[in-house]
């Protein structure tokens, strides 16, 4: 009878600990959730991303990066691929995904029971070592009762972390593409300014010689000299901006040491012959935007937390204590023992805290998530429309400069050269026309850069990862913090 009572007490506690176990293989995997990140980012960017977790993987990725950078002059697609492979901040974001997987894995496990053993009457005369022994196992049965909901909440947060990792990947790809465009456009501007500065230098020297011969006033000479001086300063500033733009690209690609000795092209690609059709861009955006999916999951997790808070409103701590007590007594020179099973329930009586405040916080967290989701749905539609409008309009503007403004300036310069050769136009009128042409070319370069940037913004508008991605991530994190109810 004694042994059966002990077995009953221990078995009851173990059933509470082991009951309801579910498979946690998905959460325990090294690359938990990463396949979803790969699929979403590959669909948007056409590029591969990796989660580096050991030295062998690091060496493989390093060798691939060196192979990609061996061309020295890299195009935009190479730059984006190098960034997705080599950016350490992105690897930190993937570590956050692993952390979320570990939290979900932990949620599948119950709170460890508390085991206690006590001895009394140690050294009692006539008894060996002690008079009685007590054993107790305390298990939190409230954690068991709310376990399924806790797992569901953790799983939702895990799926949200997958979307967040995908969003960080898309943001890095978009930032790298824009940085490459800005760097190339900056160096193209430098090239045009260098040519304009050469012409201004020639005009300044000519003005000085004409002044020495008395054929040009000092005021006219000063105008030519100051134009050359201003253009020299403008060229130096443009060269600095080009170097800084390239450094930003270098940072995004995670390069250092000898790997930074690469080049970007000296001019942007020509405009495409036609535009991409995006007649259903709003519907496509609502279906594919990663940050919108994150907001939906946040509302789902907050709703589950709200229900969990409601279920545990009156009871915040509930434990079942099971154990045994063995008494040893000396009777007629013999030691006799008797073992008794024990069972107790402990819980907090809600005299002061009825749970109303926790319910109100959970309700407000749900309302906050619902409104953020509604706002996000409106905003992403507007962002998609704006991105496509900017794409079309910048294409038309760039074509206008390419097809109208620059050809007209070229025609004016050619006519000035003809009249100069016929001694109808003087030298400075010819130089002024050449300067005006350079200014138009610089405006055309800016227009072409704006078009390529607008095209680069189309993918973030549809999939996520644009300029507002960091703000969206902050919103979701704040919502997650405020929505975690439970018990």
C-alpha positions as CSV (number, residue, x, y, z in Angstrom):
1,X,0.0,0.0,0.0
2,X,2.8,2.3,0.8
3,X,4.5,1.8,-2.6
4,X,1.3,2.3,-4.5
5,X,0.6,5.6,-2.8
6,X,4.1,6.9,-3.7
7,X,3.7,5.8,-7.3
8,X,0.3,7.5,-7.5
9,X,1.6,10.8,-6.2
10,X,4.6,10.8,-8.6
11,X,2.6,9.6,-11.6
12,X,0.0,12.3,-11.1
13,X,2.7,15.0,-11.1
14,X,4.5,13.5,-14.1
15,X,1.3,13.4,-16.1
16,X,0.8,17.1,-15.5
17,X,4.4,17.8,-16.7
18,X,4.3,15.5,-19.7
19,X,0.7,15.8,-20.8
20,X,-0.2,17.4,-24.1
21,X,3.3,17.5,-25.5
22,X,3.4,18.5,-29.2
23,X,6.1,18.1,-31.8
24,X,8.6,21.0,-31.7
25,X,10.8,19.8,-34.7
26,X,10.0,22.8,-36.8
27,X,11.0,25.3,-34.1
28,X,14.1,23.3,-33.1
29,X,15.6,23.2,-36.6
30,X,18.8,25.2,-37.2
31,X,17.2,27.1,-40.1
32,X,13.8,27.3,-38.5
33,X,11.5,29.5,-40.7
34,X,14.2,30.5,-43.1
35,X,12.8,28.7,-46.1
36,X,9.8,31.0,-46.0
37,X,12.2,34.0,-46.0
38,X,14.1,32.7,-49.0
39,X,10.9,32.1,-51.0
40,X,9.5,35.5,-50.4
41,X,12.7,37.4,-51.1
42,X,13.6,35.4,-54.2
43,X,10.1,36.1,-55.7
44,X,10.7,39.9,-55.2
45,X,14.4,40.3,-56.0
46,X,15.4,37.2,-58.0
47,X,18.4,36.9,-55.7
48,X,19.6,34.4,-53.1
49,X,20.1,35.0,-49.5
50,X,21.8,32.8,-46.9
51,X,21.7,32.4,-43.2
52,X,25.3,31.8,-42.1
53,X,25.6,29.8,-38.9
54,X,29.1,28.1,-39.0
55,X,32.6,28.7,-40.4
56,X,32.1,26.4,-43.3
57,X,29.1,28.4,-44.6
58,X,31.0,31.6,-44.0
59,X,33.9,30.4,-46.1
60,X,31.6,29.3,-48.9
61,X,29.8,32.7,-48.9
62,X,33.1,34.6,-48.7
63,X,34.5,32.7,-51.8
64,X,31.3,33.5,-53.7
65,X,31.5,37.2,-52.8
66,X,35.1,37.3,-54.0
67,X,34.1,35.7,-57.3
68,X,31.3,38.2,-57.8
69,X,33.6,41.1,-57.1
70,X,36.4,39.8,-59.4
71,X,34.9,41.8,-62.3
72,X,35.9,45.0,-60.5
73,X,33.3,47.1,-62.4
74,X,30.0,45.8,-60.9
75,X,26.5,46.2,-62.2
76,X,23.4,46.8,-60.1
77,X,22.4,43.1,-60.0
78,X,25.8,42.1,-58.7
79,X,25.7,44.8,-56.0
80,X,22.4,43.6,-54.7
81,X,23.5,39.9,-54.6
82,X,26.7,40.8,-52.8
83,X,24.8,42.8,-50.2
84,X,22.3,39.9,-49.6
85,X,25.2,37.5,-49.1
86,X,27.7,39.7,-47.2
87,X,25.8,42.3,-45.1
88,X,26.3,41.5,-41.4
89,X,23.3,43.5,-40.2
90,X,21.1,41.1,-42.3
91,X,22.7,38.2,-40.5
92,X,21.8,39.8,-37.2
93,X,18.1,40.0,-38.4
94,X,18.2,36.3,-39.2
95,X,19.5,35.7,-35.7
96,X,16.4,37.4,-34.4
97,X,14.4,34.9,-36.4
98,X,16.2,32.1,-34.7
99,X,15.5,33.7,-31.3
100,X,11.8,33.8,-32.1
101,X,12.0,30.1,-33.1
102,X,13.6,29.3,-29.8
103,X,10.8,31.2,-28.0
104,X,8.2,29.2,-29.9
105,X,10.1,26.0,-29.1
106,X,10.2,26.9,-25.4
107,X,6.4,27.5,-25.4
108,X,5.8,23.8,-26.2
109,X,7.5,22.9,-22.9
110,X,5.7,23.2,-19.6
111,X,7.2,25.1,-16.6
112,X,9.5,22.7,-14.8
113,X,8.0,21.2,-11.6
114,X,9.5,22.1,-8.2
115,X,10.7,19.1,-6.3
116,X,11.4,19.4,-2.6
117,X,12.6,16.8,0.0
118,X,12.7,17.4,3.7
119,X,14.1,15.4,6.6
120,X,13.1,15.8,10.2
121,X,14.3,14.3,13.5
122,X,17.9,13.9,12.3
123,X,19.9,12.2,15.1
124,X,16.8,11.1,17.1
125,X,18.0,8.4,19.5
126,X,17.0,4.9,18.5
127,X,16.3,5.9,14.9
128,X,18.7,5.6,12.0
129,X,19.7,9.1,10.7
130,X,16.2,10.7,10.7
131,X,12.6,10.4,12.0
132,X,10.6,11.3,8.9
133,X,11.0,12.3,5.2
134,X,8.7,14.4,3.2
135,X,8.7,14.7,-0.6
136,X,6.7,17.2,-2.7
137,X,6.3,18.0,-6.4
138,X,4.6,21.3,-7.3
139,X,3.3,21.7,-10.9
140,X,1.6,24.8,-12.3
141,X,-1.7,23.6,-13.6
142,X,-2.7,27.0,-14.9
143,X,0.2,26.8,-17.4
144,X,-1.1,23.5,-18.5
145,X,-4.6,24.9,-18.9
146,X,-3.4,27.8,-21.1
147,X,-0.7,25.9,-22.8
148,X,-2.4,25.5,-26.2
149,X,-3.1,29.2,-26.4
150,X,0.4,30.1,-25.3
151,X,1.7,27.9,-28.1
152,X,-0.6,29.5,-30.7
153,X,0.5,33.0,-29.7
154,X,4.2,32.0,-29.9
155,X,3.6,30.4,-33.3
156,X,2.0,33.6,-34.6
157,X,5.0,35.6,-33.3
158,X,7.3,33.1,-35.0
159,X,5.5,33.6,-38.3
160,X,5.7,37.3,-37.8
161,X,9.4,37.1,-37.2
162,X,9.7,35.2,-40.6
163,X,8.0,38.1,-42.3
164,X,10.2,40.6,-40.5
165,X,13.3,38.9,-41.7
166,X,11.9,38.9,-45.2
167,X,11.1,42.6,-44.9
168,X,14.7,43.4,-43.7
169,X,16.0,41.4,-46.7
170,X,13.8,43.3,-49.1
171,X,14.8,46.6,-47.6
172,X,18.5,45.9,-47.9
173,X,18.0,44.9,-51.6
174,X,16.1,48.1,-52.3
175,X,18.6,50.3,-50.4
176,X,21.5,48.7,-52.3
177,X,19.8,49.2,-55.7
178,X,19.2,52.9,-54.9
179,X,22.7,53.4,-53.7
180,X,24.2,51.9,-56.9
181,X,22.0,54.2,-59.0
182,X,23.0,57.3,-57.0
183,X,26.7,56.4,-57.2
184,X,26.7,55.8,-60.9
185,X,24.6,59.0,-61.5
186,X,27.1,61.0,-59.3
187,X,30.1,59.8,-61.4
188,X,28.3,60.6,-64.6
189,X,27.7,64.1,-63.3
190,X,31.4,64.4,-62.5
191,X,32.3,63.4,-66.0
192,X,30.1,66.1,-67.6
193,X,31.4,68.7,-65.1
194,X,35.0,67.8,-66.0
195,X,34.3,68.5,-69.6
196,X,32.5,71.8,-68.8
197,X,35.4,72.8,-66.6
198,X,37.9,72.3,-69.5
199,X,35.8,74.6,-71.6
200,X,35.6,77.2,-68.8
201,X,39.4,77.0,-68.3
202,X,39.9,77.8,-72.0
203,X,37.5,80.7,-71.8
204,X,39.2,82.1,-68.7
205,X,42.7,81.9,-70.4
206,X,41.3,83.6,-73.6
207,X,39.7,86.4,-71.5
208,X,43.1,87.0,-69.8
209,X,44.9,87.3,-73.1
210,X,42.3,89.6,-74.6
211,X,42.5,91.7,-71.5
212,X,46.2,92.0,-71.8
213,X,45.8,93.2,-75.4
214,X,43.1,95.7,-74.3
215,X,40.3,94.0,-76.3
216,X,38.4,93.1,-73.2
217,X,37.4,95.1,-70.1
218,X,38.4,94.0,-66.6
219,X,34.7,93.4,-65.7
220,X,34.2,91.0,-68.6
221,X,37.4,89.2,-67.7
222,X,36.2,88.8,-64.1
223,X,32.9,87.3,-65.3
224,X,34.8,84.5,-67.2
225,X,37.3,84.0,-64.3
226,X,34.5,83.6,-61.7
227,X,32.6,81.2,-63.8
228,X,35.6,79.0,-64.0
229,X,36.2,79.3,-60.3
230,X,32.6,78.5,-59.5
231,X,32.6,75.5,-61.8
232,X,35.8,74.2,-60.2
233,X,34.1,74.3,-56.8
234,X,31.0,72.6,-58.2
235,X,33.1,69.9,-59.8
236,X,35.0,69.3,-56.5
237,X,31.7,69.0,-54.6
238,X,30.3,66.6,-57.2
239,X,33.4,64.4,-56.9
240,X,33.0,64.3,-53.1
241,X,29.3,63.4,-53.4
242,X,30.2,60.6,-55.9
243,X,32.8,59.2,-53.5
244,X,30.4,59.3,-50.6
245,X,27.7,57.7,-52.7
246,X,30.1,54.9,-53.5
247,X,31.0,54.5,-49.8
248,X,27.3,54.1,-49.0
249,X,27.1,51.3,-51.5
250,X,30.3,49.7,-50.0
251,X,28.7,49.7,-46.6
252,X,25.5,48.1,-47.8
253,X,27.5,45.4,-49.5
254,X,29.5,44.8,-46.3
255,X,32.9,45.2,-48.0
256,X,36.2,46.3,-46.5
257,X,40.0,46.0,-47.0
258,X,41.0,45.1,-50.6
259,X,37.4,44.4,-51.6
260,X,36.6,48.1,-51.7
261,X,38.8,48.5,-54.8
262,X,35.9,48.0,-57.2
263,X,34.4,50.4,-59.7
264,X,30.9,51.3,-60.8
265,X,30.0,52.4,-64.4
266,X,30.6,56.0,-65.4
267,X,27.1,56.4,-66.7
268,X,23.6,55.1,-66.0
269,X,21.9,52.7,-68.5
270,X,19.8,54.3,-71.3
271,X,16.1,54.5,-70.8
272,X,14.1,51.4,-71.7
273,X,12.0,51.4,-74.9
274,X,8.8,50.9,-73.0
275,X,7.3,50.9,-69.5
276,X,6.2,47.9,-67.4
277,X,2.4,47.5,-67.1
278,X,1.1,47.6,-63.6
279,X,-2.7,48.1,-64.1
280,X,-3.5,46.0,-61.0
281,X,-0.7,47.3,-58.8
282,X,-3.1,47.9,-55.8
283,X,-4.4,44.4,-55.8
284,X,-0.9,43.0,-56.2
285,X,0.3,45.1,-53.3
286,X,-2.5,44.0,-51.0
287,X,-1.6,40.4,-51.8
288,X,2.1,40.6,-51.6
289,X,3.1,43.4,-49.1
290,X,5.1,41.8,-46.3
291,X,4.5,44.5,-43.8
292,X,0.7,44.3,-44.3
293,X,1.0,40.5,-43.6
294,X,2.9,41.3,-40.5
295,X,0.1,43.7,-39.3
296,X,-2.4,41.0,-39.9
297,X,-0.4,38.5,-37.8
298,X,0.0,41.1,-35.1
299,X,-3.8,41.5,-34.9
300,X,-4.1,37.7,-34.8
301,X,-1.6,37.4,-32.0
302,X,-3.2,40.3,-30.1
303,X,-6.6,38.6,-30.4
304,X,-5.2,35.4,-29.0
305,X,-3.5,37.3,-26.1
306,X,-6.8,39.0,-25.4
307,X,-8.7,35.7,-25.1
308,X,-5.9,34.3,-22.9
309,X,-6.2,37.4,-20.6
310,X,-9.9,36.9,-20.4
311,X,-9.6,33.3,-19.6
312,X,-7.1,33.9,-16.8
313,X,-8.7,37.1,-15.5
314,X,-9.5,35.9,-12.0
315,X,-6.7,33.4,-11.5
316,X,-3.1,34.4,-12.0
317,X,-1.3,31.6,-10.3
318,X,-2.6,28.0,-9.8
319,X,-0.4,25.1,-8.6
320,X,-1.1,21.5,-7.8
321,X,1.2,20.0,-5.1
322,X,1.5,16.2,-5.0
323,X,3.9,14.3,-2.8
324,X,4.3,11.8,0.1
325,X,5.3,11.8,3.8
326,X,7.0,8.9,5.5
327,X,6.9,8.7,9.3
328,X,9.4,6.4,11.1
329,X,8.8,5.4,14.8
330,X,10.5,3.1,17.3
331,X,8.1,0.6,18.8
332,X,9.2,-2.4,20.9
333,X,12.7,-2.0,19.6
334,X,11.6,-2.1,15.9
335,X,11.5,0.8,13.5
336,X,8.2,1.1,11.7
337,X,7.4,3.5,8.9
338,X,4.2,4.7,7.3
339,X,3.9,6.5,4.0
340,X,1.0,8.9,3.2
341,X,0.2,10.5,-0.2
342,X,-0.5,14.2,-0.3
343,X,-2.3,16.5,-2.7
344,X,-2.8,20.3,-2.4
345,X,-4.0,23.1,-4.7
346,X,-2.7,26.6,-4.3
347,X,-4.0,29.7,-6.0
348,X,-4.1,33.4,-5.6
349,X,-7.4,34.8,-4.3
350,X,-8.2,38.0,-6.4
351,X,-9.2,40.2,-3.4
352,X,-7.3,43.3,-4.6
353,X,-6.8,42.5,-8.3
354,X,-9.9,41.4,-10.2
355,X,-8.2,41.5,-13.5
356,X,-10.2,44.5,-14.9
357,X,-7.0,46.6,-15.6
358,X,-5.4,43.7,-17.5
359,X,-8.6,43.2,-19.5
360,X,-8.7,46.9,-20.4
361,X,-5.1,46.8,-21.5
362,X,-5.7,43.7,-23.6
363,X,-8.8,45.3,-25.2
364,X,-6.9,48.5,-26.0
365,X,-4.0,46.5,-27.5
366,X,-6.5,44.7,-29.8
367,X,-8.1,48.0,-30.8
368,X,-4.6,49.5,-31.5
369,X,-3.6,46.6,-33.7
370,X,-6.9,46.7,-35.6
371,X,-6.6,50.4,-36.4
372,X,-2.9,50.0,-37.4
373,X,-3.9,47.2,-39.8
374,X,-6.7,49.4,-41.3
375,X,-4.3,52.3,-41.7
376,X,-1.6,50.1,-43.2
377,X,-4.1,48.8,-45.8
378,X,-5.0,52.4,-46.9
379,X,-1.3,53.4,-46.9
380,X,0.0,50.6,-49.0
381,X,-2.5,51.2,-51.7
382,X,-1.6,54.8,-51.8
383,X,2.1,54.0,-51.8
384,X,1.6,51.6,-54.7
385,X,-0.3,54.2,-56.7
386,X,2.3,56.9,-55.9
387,X,5.2,54.6,-56.9
388,X,3.7,53.8,-60.3
389,X,2.8,57.4,-61.0
390,X,6.4,58.5,-60.2
391,X,7.7,55.7,-62.4
392,X,5.6,56.8,-65.4
393,X,6.1,60.6,-64.9
394,X,9.9,60.3,-64.4
395,X,10.1,58.2,-67.6
396,X,8.3,61.0,-69.5
397,X,10.5,63.7,-68.0
398,X,13.7,61.8,-68.8
399,X,12.6,61.1,-72.3
400,X,11.7,64.8,-72.7
401,X,15.2,65.9,-71.8
402,X,16.8,63.1,-73.9
403,X,14.6,63.7,-77.0
404,X,14.0,67.5,-76.9
405,X,16.1,69.6,-74.6
406,X,19.5,68.1,-75.2
407,X,19.1,67.8,-79.0
408,X,18.0,71.5,-79.1
409,X,21.0,72.6,-77.1
410,X,23.3,70.5,-79.3
411,X,21.7,72.2,-82.4
412,X,22.3,75.6,-80.9
413,X,25.9,74.8,-80.1
414,X,26.4,73.5,-83.7
415,X,24.9,76.7,-85.2
416,X,27.1,78.9,-83.0
417,X,30.1,77.0,-84.2
418,X,29.2,77.6,-87.8
419,X,28.6,81.3,-87.3
420,X,31.8,81.5,-85.3
421,X,33.7,80.0,-88.2
422,X,32.1,82.6,-90.4
423,X,33.2,85.3,-88.0
424,X,29.5,86.2,-87.2
425,X,29.5,85.0,-83.6
426,X,32.3,85.8,-81.2
427,X,34.2,83.4,-79.0
428,X,32.3,84.1,-75.8
429,X,28.9,83.6,-77.3
430,X,30.1,80.2,-78.5
431,X,31.4,79.3,-75.0
432,X,28.1,80.5,-73.4
433,X,26.1,78.2,-75.7
434,X,28.5,75.3,-74.8
435,X,27.9,76.0,-71.1
436,X,24.1,76.0,-71.5
437,X,24.4,72.7,-73.2
438,X,26.4,71.3,-70.3
439,X,23.7,72.5,-67.9
440,X,21.0,70.8,-70.0
441,X,23.0,67.6,-70.0
442,X,23.3,67.7,-66.2
443,X,19.5,68.1,-65.9
444,X,19.1,65.1,-68.3
445,X,21.3,63.0,-66.1
446,X,19.3,64.0,-63.0
447,X,16.1,63.1,-64.8
448,X,17.5,59.7,-65.9
449,X,18.6,59.0,-62.3
450,X,15.2,59.9,-61.0
451,X,13.6,57.5,-63.4
452,X,15.8,54.6,-62.4
453,X,15.2,55.4,-58.7
454,X,11.5,55.4,-59.4
455,X,11.8,52.0,-61.1
456,X,13.8,50.7,-58.1
457,X,11.0,51.8,-55.8
458,X,8.3,49.8,-57.6
459,X,9.4,46.4,-56.0
460,X,9.4,47.8,-52.5
461,X,6.0,49.4,-53.1
462,X,4.6,46.0,-54.1
463,X,6.5,43.6,-51.7
464,X,7.6,46.0,-48.9
465,X,11.0,47.1,-47.8
466,X,10.8,50.7,-48.9
467,X,11.7,53.9,-47.0
468,X,8.9,53.3,-44.4
469,X,10.0,49.7,-43.6
470,X,11.9,50.8,-40.4
471,X,8.9,52.7,-39.1
472,X,6.6,49.7,-39.9
473,X,9.0,47.4,-38.0
474,X,8.9,49.8,-35.0
475,X,5.1,49.9,-35.0
476,X,4.9,46.1,-35.1
477,X,7.4,45.7,-32.3
478,X,5.5,48.2,-30.1
479,X,2.2,46.4,-30.9
480,X,3.8,43.0,-30.0
481,X,5.0,44.4,-26.7
482,X,1.7,45.9,-25.7
483,X,-0.4,43.0,-27.0
484,X,1.4,40.2,-25.0
485,X,-1.3,39.4,-22.5
486,X,-1.5,35.8,-21.3
487,X,-1.4,35.2,-17.6
